[in-house]
Amino acid sequence: MIPPYTESLIEFHEWTHCSWLIPIRGKPAWIESTSAVLIESTSEHPVLLPTPPNSQKNEITWTTTSVSRFWNFLVRIREAGNLGPIGLAFHAVPSPSLADKWSRLSRTGNTNAVDSSISGTSTFSFLSSIASIDYIKIYHDWPRTYHLRSLLDAWSFESGEHKIRLLVGAKFVLLDEKSNGVMIL
């Protein structure tokens, strides 16, 4: 749980709305959460594959194709209606920002500079960080939280012979109706 929430203080009702924050590029303000980078194919490397987080690096590496397929997966979940009403939002940073700095530093392995600058949980730190990253927000009803999280873990990116469970092991932030962090799961 993320303070001020505790197991005993969470009293969400079935009509309470919350959202999962899925980073596409950048580092959310919560130090334990998974970060992400977005890579693009080039003439030198025409086929790049995304990678899930691992024990050494808590970071998802997305490709533009994997983001597009993930978005389509989310749209299909919403259209199926099995999880009740689901809203989707994609936030893209309009200018160079922390997301770009994070991407450059994470490629060199020097993420301590960014971690130390965004590890606080103050409102200023949260607002500046959330506005500085690219992310997908999945709005849903509280009772569907864990089931939706399991579906995110199960999603896989397929390309030719490769099938990559890109989100397994990732640590996403659950936000309440006011976009305050509730927990990381």
N, C-alpha and C positions, 0 to 999 in steps of 0.2 A: 504494500500500500504506500501511496505517496502522501506525506503529511499535507493537510491536516486530517486526511482520511485514515481510519484504522478499521480493522475488521468489525469492531463493535459499533463504530459510528456510521457505517454504510447502511442506510435505510432506504434503498432505492425501491420504487414501486414498479409494477409491471408497465406503467405508462411513462416511466422516466426514460428520457432519451440520453444516449451517450454516443461516443464515436471512437473508432480506432484510427490512430494517426500512423500512416504508412509512409515513411520517408522515401523519396525518389532521388533526391540529391541534397546532401547536407546532414547536419547533426542536430537532432532535437535537443532541447535544453536539459533533459534528464540524462545524466551521465551513464546510467545503466542501459539506456535504450539503444537500439541498433541504429547506426548511421547508414548512409547510402551514397553511392556515386553513380553517375550516368555516363556511360562511355558510348562513343559513336564509332561506327565502322569507317575506315579510311581506305584509300587505295592500297596502302601497305598491308593493312589488316582488314580485308573485306568481310570476314566472318568472325565476329567476336561473340563469345557466349557469356551470359550473365553468370554470376557466382553467388551462392548463399553465404551467410556469415559462418565463421568457423571459430574454433577455440582460440586461435591466435588473433583474429581480426573480427570484431563484432560489426561487420559492414556488409551490406548487400551491394553487389555490383550489377546495375541494371544496364540493359541495352534499350535503344528506342523500340525495338521489336518486342522485347519482353514487357515493357511498360504498356504498350498497346494491347498485347494479348492479356495482360493482367486486368486492364481496364475492361476489356470485352468479357472476361470471366466475371467480374463484378456486376456488369450490366445483366448478364444472364442470371446471376443469383437474384438480383432485384426483380427481374421480369418473372422469374419462377414464383416469387411470392411466398415461398415456404418459410421464410424467416420474418414474415411481417413486413411492414414498410421499411425500406432501406433507401437512404439518400446517399448520393455520391458527389464529392467535390474534388476538383483538382486545383491545387494552388501552385502556380508557377511564379518564381521570382522574376520580376521584369528587368532587373539590371544586375551587374556584377555584385556579389554579396558574400556572405559567410559561406554559402553553399559552394561557391567557386573556391574560396580559400580552403575550405575543408577538403574538397576534391584534390586540390594541388598538394596539400600537406599529407593527406592519407596515402597518396601514391609514393611519397618519399618516406612514409613511416613516421613522420613527425607530427602526431596528432595531439601531443601534450599541450602545445600552445593554444589550440582551439579548445581542448577539454577544459583547461584552466580558465578560459575566458567565458565559457558558457555553462559551467557546472553548477552554478547557483540556482536556487529555485525561486528567487525573488520575481515579482511581477515584471520588472524591467527586463531581467534576463530572459524570462519566458517569452514576453512579447517580442523582444528584438530577435530571439532565436526563431520563433515560429514564423515570423514574417520573412526570415532570411533563408528559408529552405523550401525546396519543392516537395510537395507531399500530396497524397490522396487521403481524404478523410471519408470514412465509411460511417454514416449515421444510422443508428438502429435503436431498437427498444432494449432496455436493460436485460430482460429475461433471455434474450438471444445472444448475449455477449460471448459466452464461452463456446457456443455452437458455431458462431461466426468465426471466432478465433481458430477453431479446429479446421474449418474449411480453408482458411488462409494458409495454415500449415500444410494442408493436403494439396493445394494448387501446385501444378508443375508446369514449367516452361518446356515445350518440346520443339526441337529443331533437328530435323533429320534423324540420326540415330541417338541423339542426346535427349534425355528426359531429366530435367533438373528441378528438384523441389526447392525453389528459390527462397521461400519464406520459412522453411523449417529451421528452428533454432533462433529465429529472429526475436528480438524483444521489443514489442510495440507498446506505445503508451495508450491507455484508455483514458479518454477525456469525458468529463461530465458535461451537463448542458451549458455551462459557462466556460467551457474549454479549459478547465482546471484539471491537472493530472490526477487520476484516481489510483491507477496501478500500472505496473509494467508487467507484461505477460508475453 
